[in-house]
Amino acid sequence: MTLTELTWLALAAYGVHILEEFTFDWRNWARNVLKLPAEWDHFYVTNALVIVLGAVAAQLAATRPVIALGFPALMIINATFFHVLPFIRAKGRFSPGLITAVLLFYPLGFACFRVADAGPGDIAAAFLIGAGLMASPVALLVLKDKPYFRQDRA
């Protein structure tokens, strides 16, 4: 398989992941376990953007593999820091998205890096891209309630 084909499969896996998170009430889990002020509209907008980013990554995979690898890096970061580690820290409390993170994100994410034959610098760059993409919606959620960013003030 090529990096392009694997990136398209990774995008499909992300779609299944979104379904799992929605079905098992990611919003309330994120509020209770991660202490994020998440709402369903944030979930919808963020995941719509992730789908767009995955499609862009698949389109860029053949010509800009390091940029495209930011998407599987995002998946690995999501699986690790937003599903597996919280599951461990919460002493086995189920994390919506954990099943697809473990069964789909890790195998497809690592397969993308293997097929791309990425060197250490490329891997580091891809993970910086993925970390930035993963951190941005979390940072925005935290910032949105800060006085400077509130739009309900006079």
C-alpha positions as CSV (number, residue, x, y, z in Angstrom):
1,M,0.0,0.0,0.0
2,T,1.1,3.5,-0.7
3,L,1.1,6.4,1.8
4,T,-1.8,8.0,-0.1
5,E,-3.9,4.8,0.2
6,L,-3.0,4.4,3.9
7,T,-3.9,8.1,4.6
8,W,-7.3,7.6,3.0
9,L,-7.8,4.6,5.2
10,A,-6.7,6.6,8.2
11,L,-9.3,9.2,7.4
12,A,-12.0,6.5,7.2
13,A,-10.8,5.2,10.6
14,Y,-11.1,8.7,12.0
15,G,-14.7,8.7,10.8
16,V,-15.4,5.5,12.7
17,H,-13.6,7.0,15.7
18,I,-15.9,10.0,15.6
19,L,-18.9,7.7,15.5
20,E,-17.6,5.8,18.6
21,E,-17.0,9.1,20.5
22,F,-20.5,10.4,19.6
23,T,-22.2,7.1,20.5
24,F,-20.6,6.7,23.9
25,D,-21.0,10.4,24.9
26,W,-17.6,11.8,24.5
27,R,-18.8,15.3,25.6
28,N,-19.7,14.2,29.1
29,W,-16.6,12.1,29.4
30,A,-14.4,15.0,28.4
31,R,-16.2,17.3,30.9
32,N,-15.9,14.8,33.8
33,V,-12.5,13.1,33.1
34,L,-10.5,15.7,31.1
35,K,-12.2,18.7,32.7
36,L,-12.7,20.3,29.3
37,P,-15.6,22.7,28.8
38,A,-16.7,20.8,25.7
39,E,-20.1,21.2,24.0
40,W,-21.5,19.2,21.2
41,D,-21.2,22.1,18.8
42,H,-17.4,22.2,19.5
43,F,-17.3,18.4,18.8
44,Y,-19.0,18.8,15.5
45,V,-17.0,21.7,14.2
46,T,-13.6,20.2,15.4
47,N,-14.3,16.8,13.9
48,A,-15.6,18.4,10.6
49,L,-12.2,20.2,10.4
50,V,-10.4,16.9,11.2
51,I,-12.1,15.2,8.3
52,V,-11.1,18.1,6.0
53,L,-7.5,17.8,7.3
54,G,-7.4,14.1,6.6
55,A,-8.6,14.6,3.0
56,V,-6.0,17.3,2.5
57,A,-3.3,14.9,4.0
58,A,-4.3,12.1,1.6
59,Q,-4.1,14.5,-1.3
60,L,-0.7,15.7,-0.3
61,A,0.8,12.3,0.6
62,A,2.4,11.6,-2.7
63,T,4.1,15.0,-3.1
64,R,4.4,16.3,0.5
65,P,4.7,13.2,2.7
66,V,6.0,15.1,5.8
67,I,2.9,17.4,5.8
68,A,0.7,14.4,5.2
69,L,2.2,12.5,8.1
70,G,0.9,15.2,10.4
71,F,-2.5,13.5,10.2
72,P,-1.4,10.0,11.3
73,A,0.8,11.8,14.0
74,L,-2.4,13.6,15.2
75,M,-4.1,10.2,15.4
76,I,-1.3,8.6,17.4
77,I,-1.3,11.7,19.7
78,N,-5.1,11.5,20.1
79,A,-5.0,7.8,20.9
80,T,-2.2,8.2,23.5
81,F,-3.1,11.4,25.3
82,F,-6.8,11.6,24.9
83,H,-7.8,7.9,25.2
84,V,-5.2,5.5,26.5
85,L,-3.5,7.6,29.2
86,P,-6.8,9.0,30.5
87,F,-8.2,5.4,30.6
88,I,-5.2,4.4,32.7
89,R,-5.3,7.5,35.0
90,A,-9.1,7.0,35.5
91,K,-8.4,3.4,36.6
92,G,-10.1,1.7,33.7
93,R,-13.0,4.1,33.2
94,F,-14.0,3.7,29.5
95,S,-12.9,6.5,27.2
96,P,-15.2,7.0,24.2
97,G,-13.0,6.5,21.3
98,L,-10.6,4.1,23.0
99,I,-11.6,1.1,20.9
100,T,-10.9,2.7,17.6
101,A,-7.8,4.5,19.0
102,V,-6.2,1.2,19.9
103,L,-7.5,-1.0,17.1
104,L,-7.3,1.5,14.2
105,F,-5.3,4.6,15.0
106,Y,-2.1,2.9,16.2
107,P,-1.9,0.3,13.4
108,L,-2.8,2.7,10.6
109,G,-0.8,5.6,12.1
110,F,2.4,3.6,12.5
111,A,1.9,1.9,9.0
112,C,1.8,5.4,7.5
113,F,5.2,6.2,9.0
114,R,6.6,2.8,7.9
115,V,5.5,3.1,4.3
116,A,6.7,6.7,4.1
117,D,10.1,5.5,5.2
118,A,10.4,8.7,7.3
119,G,13.7,9.7,8.9
120,P,14.0,11.1,12.4
121,G,13.7,14.7,11.2
122,D,10.6,13.9,9.2
123,I,9.0,12.1,12.1
124,A,9.7,15.0,14.4
125,A,8.3,17.5,11.9
126,A,5.2,15.3,11.4
127,F,4.6,15.1,15.2
128,L,5.0,18.8,15.6
129,I,2.4,19.3,13.0
130,G,0.1,16.7,14.6
131,A,0.7,18.1,18.1
132,G,-0.2,21.6,16.9
133,L,-3.4,20.4,15.2
134,M,-4.3,18.4,18.3
135,A,-3.6,21.2,20.7
136,S,-5.4,24.0,18.9
137,P,-9.0,23.0,19.6
138,V,-8.1,22.3,23.2
139,A,-6.4,25.7,23.6
140,L,-9.4,27.4,22.0
141,L,-11.8,25.7,24.4
142,V,-9.8,26.9,27.3
143,L,-9.3,30.4,26.0
144,K,-13.0,31.0,24.9
145,D,-14.1,31.7,28.5
146,K,-11.3,34.1,29.3
147,P,-12.6,37.7,29.6
148,Y,-10.6,39.0,26.7
149,F,-12.2,36.5,24.3
150,R,-15.8,36.7,25.5
151,Q,-18.1,38.4,23.1
152,D,-21.0,38.8,25.5
153,R,-19.4,41.7,27.3
154,A,-20.3,45.4,26.5
